[in-house]
Amino acid sequence: GEGLRDGLCEEVKVCWECPLQCNCTERNRTYPGQLAGFYLREQGLEWTTFECTSDACISSDDPTAARCGDNFADESLTCAECKTGFFLFKFSCAACKEPRAMPLMLGLTLMACAMCATYYCSNSPVTRDASSLMTTTVSFGLMLTAAQSLSIMATLNVEWPEPWKTIINAMALASFDIEGLQLACLTKPAPLRAYVVRVSVPMMALGGFAAMWAISQVICPVLRKEPWDKAKAANSSGQVWQALYISIALVALLPFQCYDHPSGDSSLRAFSHVVCGTDEHTVMFTFGVLFTLLYGVGFFSLCLMANWKAPELSAKYPVFVSYFRFLLFRFRVDRWYWGSVLMVRSFMIALVPILNPNSGNGQVVMLTAVVSTCLVLQCFVMPWKTTNLNKMDTLVLYMLVLLTGAAGVFTEQEEDTQGFLTFMILAFGVTSFILAAVLLGGITSSVKAALGMQSSSAKRTVEKNKEVAASFVVAMKQLSALNAEDVQRVFREFGGFDRRTVKKFLLLVDHELLQGMAQTKAQTTRLTVQKKTGLQGVMEALSKPYRTATGANTITAERVVVPEEDSCSCAGDDDVSPKAGDMADDQSTAPSEYSI
């Protein structure tokens, strides 16, 4: 400071309070000492402390001389940028390599190759069962989803230990972290430019598919090859966007994720040298809103509407399936809507880091809740076409539950735990209420049954069973007009879940209908093939060629004799199967032929 003495100015020593997270242990220090993991910046006559998001900020007794590690720019806030001639790679500054544009050109080439592979792999012929190519493609997509989910963990406010920190940081490429392409060597680094480039990668992919489609219309006829189909190119674009939806949403939401500094300021976690509330952040925030509306609202709304209208539009316009195949072809026929559910799951995972950026425990709890809910839904619905794909998705979600649960060990102790206590009580209360409601309903039904009364739910069950029985009779009459060749052609394309559903149905019919009818008759007929009764015989008959009797493929119906003493009274003697009655009245013991 300066003081006035006899009209002359002289320097006066003033003692300032030591800033937070600084080293002021020595007496009469000229500058506060900078601790590792923090960045000191002089603002006027005061020093302000900023928390760094990397290990670039080093311990320094003189922060005016050195603040950052090797090759990091000391003037860059929180040591977020490298010196001229260096680029950020794996949280360290590497020297630019010549030619400087080579990594970018290589990256664009790999991107073009990936787009071509996506076009041909994601547009294979559609079947009820999953082809080997489709299974491989979807398996790769699930691995990509796992990598994106792990990259989310790197953005949480958690002090990850080594080597786990290195593992999740290696997944940063899945979230469009393209610093390794030496972009900082081609142009002066700028946070806004870096964000716009990252968030525009999905749009680049969309433009790339459009450009490759246009090029194929010119080149392929010359080479006598089939040019790209517009609907298939659009489907490939949607496939890429949906597969990378976690990263797309995460990058779009980066301007919303601010974390606090000891000084009271806050910075963006992805761009820690951008202070929240400044003009630069306001521009980035505006871009974030626009891209969030484009990706998070626009694309999701398009997919949701396509899923909603899929049964109607696919029947009217066959080309609809080609455009939105990425939403439908990976899932079972009765789970055609699951593509939109996956997008909700991806967006909720990407939303976790910005909801409570200063509380690692809060982020861990929210991520655990989201992933656990998705795991429960996955186990209940089993939407994928094959058992292996369902197992893979279940394993990925289970792994995320374990990892997020273990993350609580590495978070800082929270001073305010009231929110977590409220969450625990709420979760316990909701679960207890549901269990009590189910128990009370069961007790009520039991009491009514004991009093000879029929509950409303029981009445509804009886009515529904009557409707199903009527539909079953109609279906059996229609199926009796088909021959075995028609049935075999349909069954040949069944997926694993469809096949198991039919097996369960046949087992139910065999146990409840055929055997139940046999208890009221002296003899009945059961479907057998090669002396194997019931379900096993039927499925073998449907899985291989049938023997020919009168020029048509048939199934042998072999008579099964049930002794009179083994039969018991059964509710209802009405014969709901026309064929079964005819077969039961026939007293011949020789096998007879029935067309299906």
C-alpha positions in Angstrom: 0.0 0.0 0.0 1.0 3.6 0.0 0.9 6.3 2.8 1.3 10.1 2.6 4.3 11.6 4.6 5.4 15.3 4.3 3.7 15.4 0.8 5.7 12.4 -0.3 4.4 8.9 -1.0 6.1 6.0 0.8 5.4 2.3 0.7 3.5 1.0 3.7 3.4 -2.8 4.5 -0.2 -4.2 4.8 -1.0 -7.7 6.1 -3.8 -9.5 4.2 -5.8 -12.4 5.4 -4.5 -15.7 3.9 -6.9 -16.9 1.1 -8.6 -20.2 1.4 -6.7 -23.4 0.5 -3.3 -21.6 0.5 0.0 -22.0 2.3 0.7 -19.1 4.7 2.6 -20.9 7.4 5.8 -18.8 7.1 5.8 -15.3 8.5 6.1 -12.1 6.4 5.4 -13.9 3.1 5.2 -11.7 0.1 2.8 -14.1 -1.7 0.6 -16.9 -0.4 1.8 -20.3 -1.3 -0.2 -22.3 -3.9 -1.2 -25.8 -2.8 -1.3 -28.7 -5.3 -4.7 -29.1 -6.9 -5.5 -25.4 -6.6 -4.8 -22.3 -8.7 -4.1 -18.8 -7.3 -4.9 -15.7 -9.3 -4.2 -12.2 -8.3 -7.3 -9.9 -8.7 -6.4 -6.3 -7.8 -4.9 -6.5 -4.3 -6.4 -9.8 -3.4 -5.6 -13.4 -4.3 -8.4 -15.8 -5.4 -8.3 -19.5 -5.1 -9.7 -21.8 -7.8 -9.9 -25.6 -7.5 -8.4 -27.5 -10.4 -10.0 -30.5 -12.1 -6.7 -32.2 -13.0 -3.2 -32.7 -11.6 -1.8 -29.9 -13.6 -1.9 -27.4 -10.7 1.3 -27.8 -8.7 2.5 -26.6 -5.3 4.3 -23.3 -5.6 5.8 -20.8 -3.1 5.6 -18.1 -5.7 2.5 -18.3 -7.8 3.6 -15.3 -9.9 6.5 -17.4 -11.2 5.0 -20.8 -11.6 1.5 -22.3 -11.1 1.2 -25.2 -13.5 3.1 -28.4 -14.3 5.2 -29.2 -17.3 4.1 -27.6 -20.6 0.9 -26.2 -19.1 0.3 -22.5 -19.6 0.7 -20.7 -16.3 -1.6 -17.8 -17.4 -4.4 -20.3 -18.1 -6.9 -20.4 -15.3 -6.8 -23.8 -13.4 -4.0 -24.8 -15.8 -6.6 -25.9 -18.3 -4.6 -25.2 -21.5 -1.2 -26.1 -22.8 1.6 -23.8 -23.9 1.9 -22.9 -27.6 3.2 -25.9 -29.6 1.6 -28.5 -27.3 -1.8 -30.1 -27.1 -3.8 -31.8 -24.3 -3.6 -35.5 -24.5 -4.6 -37.9 -21.6 -4.4 -35.0 -19.1 -0.9 -34.0 -20.0 0.6 -31.7 -22.6 2.2 -33.4 -25.6 4.3 -31.7 -28.2 2.6 -31.2 -31.6 3.7 -33.6 -34.2 4.2 -32.9 -37.9 2.3 -32.9 -40.1 -0.1 -31.4 -37.7 -3.2 -32.1 -39.7 -2.5 -35.8 -40.0 -4.4 -36.9 -36.8 -7.4 -35.0 -37.9 -7.3 -36.5 -41.4 -6.9 -40.0 -39.9 -9.8 -39.4 -37.6 -12.1 -38.3 -40.4 -11.0 -41.4 -42.4 -11.9 -43.7 -39.5 -15.2 -41.9 -39.1 -16.0 -42.5 -42.8 -15.1 -46.2 -42.5 -17.3 -46.5 -39.4 -20.2 -44.9 -41.2 -19.9 -47.3 -44.1 -19.7 -50.3 -41.7 -22.8 -48.9 -39.9 -24.7 -48.6 -43.2 -24.2 -52.2 -44.2 -24.4 -53.8 -40.7 -27.5 -51.9 -39.5 -29.5 -52.6 -42.7 -29.2 -56.4 -42.9 -32.4 -58.3 -43.7 -35.0 -58.2 -40.9 -36.0 -61.5 -39.4 -38.1 -62.6 -36.4 -35.0 -64.2 -35.0 -31.7 -62.3 -34.6 -29.1 -63.0 -37.3 -25.5 -63.4 -36.4 -24.6 -60.0 -37.9 -27.4 -58.3 -36.0 -26.4 -59.9 -32.8 -22.8 -58.8 -33.3 -23.8 -55.3 -34.1 -26.1 -54.9 -31.1 -23.4 -56.5 -28.9 -21.0 -53.8 -30.0 -23.6 -51.1 -29.3 -24.1 -52.5 -25.8 -20.3 -52.3 -25.2 -20.4 -48.7 -26.5 -23.2 -47.9 -24.1 -21.1 -49.4 -21.2 -18.1 -47.2 -22.3 -20.3 -44.1 -22.4 -21.7 -44.9 -18.9 -18.2 -45.2 -17.6 -17.2 -41.9 -19.1 -20.1 -40.4 -17.1 -18.3 -41.5 -13.9 -15.3 -39.4 -14.9 -17.5 -36.3 -14.7 -18.8 -37.0 -11.1 -17.4 -35.1 -8.1 -15.6 -38.1 -6.9 -11.8 -38.5 -6.1 -11.2 -41.7 -8.1 -8.1 -43.6 -7.1 -5.6 -45.1 -9.6 -5.8 -47.2 -11.7 -9.6 -46.8 -11.9 -9.2 -43.1 -12.7 -7.1 -43.9 -15.7 -9.6 -46.5 -16.9 -12.6 -44.2 -16.8 -10.6 -41.3 -18.3 -9.7 -43.6 -21.2 -13.4 -43.8 -22.0 -13.5 -40.0 -22.7 -13.3 -40.7 -26.5 -16.8 -42.1 -26.2 -18.0 -38.6 -25.1 -16.5 -36.9 -28.2 -13.3 -35.8 -26.4 -11.3 -35.2 -29.5 -8.3 -33.3 -28.0 -6.0 -36.1 -29.2 -6.6 -35.0 -32.8 -4.2 -32.1 -32.2 -6.8 -29.4 -32.9 -5.0 -27.1 -30.5 -2.0 -27.4 -32.8 -4.0 -26.2 -35.8 -5.7 -23.1 -34.2 -5.5 -21.2 -31.0 -7.4 -23.0 -28.2 -10.8 -21.5 -27.3 -13.3 -23.0 -25.0 -16.3 -21.9 -27.1 -14.8 -23.3 -30.3 -13.9 -26.6 -28.5 -17.4 -27.0 -27.2 -19.1 -26.3 -30.5 -16.8 -28.8 -32.3 -17.6 -31.5 -29.7 -21.4 -30.9 -29.7 -21.5 -30.8 -33.5 -20.0 -34.3 -34.0 -23.5 -35.9 -34.3 -24.5 -33.3 -36.9 -21.2 -34.0 -38.8 -22.2 -37.7 -38.8 -25.6 -36.8 -40.2 -24.1 -34.6 -42.9 -21.5 -37.4 -43.7 -24.3 -39.9 -44.3 -26.1 -37.4 -46.6 -22.9 -36.7 -48.5 -22.0 -40.4 -48.9 -25.5 -41.1 -50.2 -25.2 -38.3 -52.8 -21.7 -39.6 -53.8 -23.0 -43.1 -54.2 -25.7 -41.9 -56.6 -22.9 -40.8 -59.0 -20.1 -43.3 -58.4 -22.0 -46.6 -57.9 -23.8 -46.7 -61.3 -20.4 -46.2 -63.0 -19.0 -49.2 -61.0 -22.2 -51.2 -61.6 -22.9 -51.3 -57.9 -26.2 -50.6 -56.2 -26.2 -47.0 -54.8 -27.1 -46.2 -51.2 -30.7 -46.2 -50.4 -32.0 -43.0 -48.9 -34.2 -44.7 -46.2 -31.3 -47.0 -45.2 -28.9 -44.0 -44.9 -31.5 -42.2 -42.7 -31.8 -45.4 -40.6 -28.0 -45.5 -40.2 -27.9 -41.9 -39.0 -30.6 -42.7 -36.4 -28.6 -45.8 -35.4 -25.5 -43.7 -34.7 -27.5 -41.1 -32.8 -29.3 -43.6 -30.7 -26.1 -45.7 -29.9 -24.3 -42.5 -28.8 -27.2 -40.8 -27.1 -25.6 -40.8 -23.7 -22.6 -38.9 -25.0 -24.7 -36.7 -27.2 -26.8 -35.6 -24.3 -23.8 -35.3 -22.0 -21.9 -33.0 -24.3 -25.0 -30.9 -25.0 -25.4 -30.4 -21.2 -21.8 -29.4 -20.5 -22.5 -25.7 -20.2 -24.9 -26.4 -17.3 -22.4 -28.2 -15.1 -20.7 -25.6 -12.9 -18.8 -26.5 -9.7 -17.8 -24.2 -6.9 -14.4 -22.8 -6.0 -13.2 -22.0 -2.4 -13.3 -18.3 -3.4 -17.1 -18.5 -4.1 -16.8 -18.4 -7.8 -17.7 -21.4 -10.0 -16.4 -22.8 -13.3 -17.5 -25.3 -15.9 -16.3 -28.8 -15.0 -15.4 -29.6 -18.6 -13.8 -26.2 -19.2 -12.6 -25.2 -15.8 -11.0 -22.0 -17.1 -14.5 -20.7 -18.0 -16.0 -18.9 -15.0 -19.7 -19.4 -14.8 -21.7 -16.1 -15.2 -19.1 -14.5 -17.5 -19.9 -13.4 -21.1 -18.0 -16.4 -22.5 -20.1 -18.8 -20.4 -23.3 -17.0 -21.4 -22.6 -17.7 -25.1 -21.8 -21.3 -24.3 -24.9 -21.6 -22.2 -27.0 -20.4 -25.2 -25.4 -23.0 -27.5 -26.1 -25.6 -24.8 -29.8 -24.7 -24.7 -30.1 -24.9 -28.5 -28.3 -28.2 -28.8 -30.2 -29.7 -25.8 -33.4 -28.8 -27.5 -32.2 -30.3 -30.8 -30.9 -33.6 -29.4 -32.7 -34.0 -26.1 -36.1 -32.8 -27.2 -36.2 -32.8 -31.0 -34.6 -36.2 -31.8 -36.2 -37.9 -28.8 -39.7 -36.5 -29.7 -39.2 -37.8 -33.3 -38.3 -41.3 -32.0 -41.1 -41.3 -29.5 -43.7 -40.3 -32.1 -42.3 -42.9 -34.5 -42.6 -45.6 -31.8 -46.1 -44.5 -30.9 -47.3 -44.6 -34.6 -45.2 -47.6 -35.6 -48.1 -50.2 -35.6 -50.2 -47.9 -37.8 -47.6 -46.4 -40.1 -45.7 -49.6 -40.7 -48.9 -51.2 -42.1 -49.8 -48.2 -44.3 -46.3 -47.3 -45.5 -43.7 -50.1 -45.7 -40.9 -47.6 -46.2 -41.5 -46.4 -42.6 -39.8 -49.5 -41.2 -36.8 -48.8 -43.4 -36.4 -45.2 -42.0 -36.9 -46.2 -38.4 -35.5 -49.7 -38.3 -33.0 -48.6 -35.6 -35.9 -48.2 -33.2 -37.6 -51.6 -33.9 -35.3 -54.3 -35.3 -33.3 -55.1 -32.2 -36.2 -55.9 -30.0 -38.8 -58.6 -29.7 -42.0 -58.0 -31.7 -44.0 -57.4 -28.5 -41.4 -55.0 -27.2 -41.2 -52.8 -30.3 -41.4 -49.6 -28.1 -38.2 -50.3 -26.1 -36.1 -48.0 -28.3 -37.7 -44.9 -26.7 -37.2 -46.4 -23.2 -33.5 -46.8 -23.9 -33.3 -43.1 -24.9 -35.0 -42.1 -21.7 -32.5 -44.2 -19.8 -29.5 -42.7 -21.7 -30.7 -39.1 -21.1 -31.3 -39.7 -17.3 -27.8 -41.1 -17.0 -26.4 -38.1 -18.8 -28.4 -35.7 -16.6 -26.9 -37.0 -13.3 -23.6 -34.9 -13.4 -25.5 -31.5 -13.7 -28.2 -32.1 -11.1 -25.9 -31.6 -8.1 -22.4 -31.0 -9.3 -20.9 -30.1 -5.9 -22.1 -33.2 -4.1 -20.4 -36.4 -5.1 -22.6 -38.4 -2.7 -25.7 -36.9 -4.3 -24.5 -37.8 -7.8 -23.7 -41.3 -6.7 -27.1 -41.8 -5.1 -28.9 -40.5 -8.2 -26.9 -42.6 -10.6 -27.5 -45.7 -8.5 -31.2 -45.0 -8.4 -31.4 -44.5 -12.2 -29.3 -47.6 -13.1 -31.1 -49.8 -10.5 -34.5 -48.8 -11.9 -33.3 -49.6 -15.4 -31.9 -53.0 -14.2 -35.3 -53.9 -12.7 -37.1 -53.0 -15.9 -34.7 -54.9 -18.0 -35.1 -58.1 -15.9 -38.9 -57.7 -16.0 -39.3 -57.0 -19.7 -36.3 -58.7 -21.4 -36.8 -56.7 -24.6 -33.9 -57.8 -26.8 -34.4 -60.4 -29.5 -32.0 -63.0 -28.1 -31.2 -64.4 -24.7 -27.6 -63.4 -25.0 -28.3 -59.8 -25.7 -30.6 -59.6 -22.7 -27.9 -61.2 -20.6 -25.4 -58.7 -21.8 -27.6 -55.7 -21.1 -28.4 -57.1 -17.7 -24.7 -57.6 -17.0 -23.9 -54.0 -18.0 -26.5 -52.6 -15.7 -25.5 -54.9 -12.9 -21.8 -53.8 -13.3 -22.9 -50.1 -13.2 -24.9 -50.7 -10.0 -21.8 -52.3 -8.3 -19.5 -49.5 -9.5 -21.7 -46.6 -8.4 -22.3 -48.3 -5.1 -18.6 -48.7 -4.5 -18.0 -45.0 -5.5 -19.5 -43.9 -2.2 -16.2 -44.9 -0.5 -14.3 -42.3 -2.5 -16.6 -39.3 -1.9 -16.2 -36.6 0.7 -18.2 -36.7 3.8 -21.3 -34.4 3.5 -22.0 -31.9 6.2 -25.7 -31.7 5.3 -27.2 -35.2 5.2 -30.9 -34.2 5.6 -31.6 -34.7 1.9 -30.1 -38.2 1.9 -32.1 -39.1 5.1 -35.3 -37.9 3.4 -34.5 -40.0 0.3 -34.0 -43.1 2.4 -37.2 -42.6 4.4 -39.2 -41.9 1.2 -37.8 -45.0 -0.5 -38.6 -47.1 2.5 -42.1 -45.6 2.9 -43.1 -46.2 -0.8 -41.9 -49.8 -0.7 -43.7 -50.5 2.6 -46.9 -48.9 1.2 -46.8 -51.1 -1.9 -46.1 -54.3 0.1 -48.9 -53.4 2.6 -51.4 -52.7 -0.2 -50.6 -56.1 -1.8 -50.9 -57.9 1.5 -54.2 -56.1 2.3 -55.6 -57.0 -1.1 -54.7 -60.7 -0.5 -56.3 -60.7 2.9 -59.5 -59.1 1.6 -59.8 -61.6 -1.2 -59.2 -64.5 1.2 -61.9 -63.3 3.6 -64.4 -62.8 0.8 -63.7 -66.3 -0.5 -64.2 -67.8 3.0 -67.6 -66.0 3.2 -68.6 -67.3 -0.2 -68.3 -63.9 -1.8 -66.5 -63.2 -5.0 -64.2 -60.2 -5.2 -64.3 -57.8 -8.1 -60.8 -58.9 -9.2 -61.9 -62.5 -9.2 -65.0 -61.6 -11.4 -62.7 -59.7 -13.8 -60.4 -62.7 -13.9 -63.3 -65.1 -14.8 -64.5 -62.7 -17.5 -61.1 -62.4 -19.0 -60.6 -66.2 -19.0 -63.9 -66.6 -20.8 -62.8 -64.2 -23.5 -59.5 -66.0 -23.8 -61.2 -69.3 -24.1 -63.5 -68.0 -26.9 -60.5 -66.6 -28.7 -58.7 -69.9 -28.3 -61.5 -71.9 -29.8 -61.7 -69.6 -32.8 -57.9 -69.8 -33.3 -57.9 -73.6 -33.1 -60.6 -73.7 -35.8 -58.5 -71.4 -38.0 -55.3 -73.4 -37.4 -57.1 -76.6 -38.3 -57.2 -75.3 -41.9 -53.4 -75.0 -42.1 -51.0 -77.7 -43.2 -47.8 -78.5 -41.5 -45.7 -76.8 -44.2 -47.3 -73.5 -43.4 -46.7 -73.9 -39.7 -43.1 -75.0 -40.3 -42.4 -72.0 -42.5 -43.5 -69.6 -39.7 -41.8 -71.4 -36.9 -38.5 -71.5 -38.8 -38.2 -67.7 -38.3 -39.1 -67.7 -34.6 -36.7 -66.1 -32.2 -35.7 -67.6 -28.9 -38.4 -65.8 -26.9 -41.1 -66.6 -29.4 -40.1 -70.3 -29.4 -40.2 -70.4 -25.6 -43.5 -68.7 -25.5 -45.0 -71.3 -27.8 -43.4 -74.1 -25.7 -45.0 -72.7 -22.6 -48.4 -72.4 -24.3 -48.2 -76.0 -25.6 -47.2 -77.2 -22.1 -50.2 -75.4 -20.6 -52.6 -76.8 -23.2 -51.1 -80.3 -22.7 -51.4 -80.2 -18.9 -54.6 -78.2 -18.4 -56.7 -79.0 -21.4 -55.7 -82.4 -22.9 -54.9 -84.1 -19.7 -57.8 -82.5 -17.9 -60.2 -83.8 -20.5 -58.6 -87.2 -20.3 -59.7 -87.4 -16.6 -63.4 -87.4 -17.7 -63.0 -89.8 -20.6 -61.9 -93.4 -20.9 -59.4 -92.4 -23.6 -58.2 -89.4 -25.4 -55.7 -88.4 -28.0 -52.4 -86.6 -27.4 -50.0 -85.3 -30.0 -46.9 -87.5 -30.2 -44.0 -87.9 -32.6 -41.8 -91.0 -32.5 -43.5 -92.2 -29.3 -42.6 -88.9 -27.4 -45.7 -87.4 -25.9 -46.8 -83.9 -25.3 -44.6 -80.8 -25.8 -41.4 -82.6 -26.8 -43.1 -84.4 -29.7 -44.9 -81.3 -31.0 -41.7 -79.3 -31.0 -39.7 -82.0 -32.7 -42.4 -82.2 -35.4 -42.3 -78.5 -36.0 -38.5 -78.4 -36.2 -37.9 -81.0 -38.9 -39.7 -82.3 -42.0 -42.7 -84.4 -41.5 -43.5 -87.8 -43.1 -45.9 -87.7 -46.0 -49.2 -89.8 -45.8 -51.6 -88.5 -48.4 -49.5 -85.9 -50.2 -49.5 -83.4 -47.3 -47.2 -82.9 -44.4 -48.8 -84.3 -41.3 -48.3 -84.9 -37.6 -49.0 -88.3 -36.3 -51.6 -88.3 -33.5 -51.1 -91.4 -31.4 -53.8 -92.6 -29.0 -53.1 -92.5 -25.3 -55.3 -94.7 -23.1 -56.1 -93.5 -19.6 -57.5 -96.2 -17.2 -60.9 -95.5 -15.8 -59.7 -95.7 -12.2 -57.1 -92.9 -12.8 -59.8 -90.5 -14.0 -61.4 -88.0 -11.7 -64.3 -85.5 -11.9 -63.3 -82.3 -13.7 -65.2 -79.0 -13.8 -67.0 -78.9 -17.1 -67.4 -81.7 -19.7 -67.7 -79.4 -22.7 -65.3 -80.2 -25.5 -63.6 -76.9 -26.5 -61.5 -78.6 -29.2 -63.4 -80.0 -32.2 -60.5 -82.3 -33.1 -60.1 -83.7 -29.6 -63.8 -84.8 -29.5 -63.5 -86.5 -32.9 -60.3 -88.3 -31.8 -61.8 -89.4 -28.5 -64.8 -91.0 -30.2 -62.7 -93.1 -32.5 -62.0 -96.5 -31.0 -59.3 -97.6 -33.4 -55.9 -98.1 -31.8 -54.0 -97.5 -35.0 -52.3 -94.1 -35.4 -54.3 -91.6 -37.5 -53.2 -88.6 -39.5 -54.4 -85.0 -38.8 -53.3 -81.9 -40.9 -52.4 -78.8 -39.1 
